[in-house]
Amino acid sequence: MSTEGLRIGIVGAGIAGLTVANTLIASGADCHVFEQAGQFADVGAGIQVAPNAARVLHRLGLGPSLDAVAVRPRRIEMRRWDDGAVLRSTDLEPCAELFGAPYYTVHRADLHRVLVEHLPCGVVHLGRRCVGAVEGPDGVALRHSDGSTTTVDVGIGADGIRSVLRRLVADDEPTFSGQHIVRGLVPGTAVPELAADPRVQLWLGPGQHLVCYPVRGGRLISFGATIPASTAGDESWTAPGSASELRARYWDWHPVVDRILAAAEEVTRWALHDREVLHRWSTARTTLVGDAAHPMLPFLAQGANQAIEDAMVLARGLRGIATGEVAPALLGYEELRRARTEEVHRTSRRNTQMLHLPDGPEQRERDAVLGRTADVRTQAWLFGHDVTEGWTAEASIAG
Ligand SMILES: Cc1cc2nc3c(=O)[nH]c(=O)nc-3n(C[C@H](O)[C@H](O)[C@H](O)COP(=O)(O)OP(=O)(O)OC[C@H]3O[C@@H](n4cnc5c(N)ncnc54)[C@H](O)[C@@H]3O)c2cc1C
């Protein structure tokens, strides 16, 4: 059975919207994606794709494309900010065997391109900002900024943390975390050891931390460095930041951190927000995926991974149903995703404090725990989560 007959409109062509489109197309749906941007740009730095999401992408047939553009890091290392002491080193090599898919680091634009290129022409409509949605008994009217309207049987909000479609279900605002993150890309030659022996490194220090890893075959190193901030600001992949201010904030950190920041020319600055969790995020004909549904802090590197999980579950729920069955299908999707996304959201928030402890007894206790939890099996709750577990071959979307 397929989703033939249902007209589905997705608002937003980020990782969530594009993955949903891919999963829906794989189940034969008539779906269209409306993106506000006039073109896709090479924006953003790196992103970590964990096995829980890589498995979904593999099932969609994207494994070879992903392998062509992504790096498979061998380890995740947590290190001390000053002397570089390794607090935890997690071997990622067993991921494929344990969790059915590897761990990847990839340039965000490359992942985006993989998702776009896998879609048939004519599915993504650029320059179509959604300014509102009106839901009636027979459909959802998506209103675009050019004055046009598209009426669909199901509306899917994949329009990120400032989602327009979220307003149908909640009257809330993003919560500022008190952290900014400054991001950039530096040549792999700045830290050749990271390019040669690919790793995700987290450098933990008092009040702030830096994450770095290779992308594009190690030709580039992506980094993100947090800084505490009292005022919010934009969430934007393109808002400029100050490399010299960043260097000043990290001036006494380890020489590897120093080398990365010394090589950074252009950086962007992002004010980190999430929102309180929603217990419902669907109406009778509209639902949300990814950051529109459950924006979370990036301190577990799972926002996009959760969006990818959402996509698979939603497409399966909509598969083969008639228009009259949309409401229970959306409710079913939400129920399958609620506990999982809440747990990841909660852990991401908790990590804000854990990653930024000042040196002292609590930090030493944390480091001892980190040392005891290096085995990747301790992450089975996160990386081993298989959204397709228990699905029969008939019910599965692809693969
Ligand atoms: C610094 C940082 C590092 C991160 N690292 C990781 C990581 O390593 N791994 C991970 O899994 N997650 C990570 N995340 C989280 C991840 O980036 C997000 O969870 C993910 O991008 C959400 O995807 P999305 O498609 O839901 O939303 P978005 O990426 O925000 O995409 C929304 C899309 O909708 C479009 N849009 C918005 N409004 C409208 C409208 N009204 N009409 C039409 N189109 C619209 C936007 O232009 C955009 O294309 C990180 C986040 C940050 C800030």
The ligand as an ORCA input file, in Angstrom:
! r2SCAN-3c Opt
* xyz 0 1
  C      25.576     24.967     16.486
  C      24.683     23.808     16.223
  C      25.238     22.552     16.034
  C      24.403     21.466     15.793
  N      24.941     20.231     15.608
  C      24.133     19.182     15.405
  C      24.674     17.885     15.181
  O      25.887     17.698     15.171
  N      23.808     16.851     14.983
  C      22.453     17.039     14.993
  O      21.709     16.076     14.819
  N      21.908     18.266     15.189
  C      22.708     19.330     15.377
  N      22.192     20.561     15.546
  C      20.736     20.733     15.491
  C      20.287     20.791     14.053
  O      20.998     21.771     13.358
  C      18.800     21.102     13.979
  O      18.087     20.305     14.884
  C      18.310     20.814     12.577
  O      18.969     21.644     11.647
  C      16.815     21.046     12.506
  O      16.409     20.858     11.193
  P      14.990     21.392     10.732
  O      14.897     21.027      9.302
  O      13.954     20.938     11.687
  O      15.066     22.970     10.918
  P      15.953     24.039     10.154
  O      17.303     23.528      9.894
  O      15.808     25.297     10.917
  O      15.246     24.189      8.738
  C      14.014     24.869      8.606
  C      13.833     25.196      7.130
  O      12.548     25.808      6.980
  C      12.698     27.012      6.270
  N      11.618     27.902      6.740
  C      11.518     28.490      7.948
  N      10.385     29.200      8.022
  C       9.762     29.042      6.837
  C       8.537     29.530      6.309
  N       7.739     30.324      7.021
  N       8.182     29.178      5.046
  C       8.993     28.358      4.304
  N      10.179     27.889      4.747
  C      10.549     28.211      6.011
  C      14.086     27.520      6.586
  O      14.568     28.415      5.599
  C      14.865     26.198      6.611
  O      15.280     25.817      5.328
  C      23.005     21.660     15.767
  C      22.456     22.932     15.955
  C      23.291     24.002     16.167
  C      22.702     25.354     16.369
*
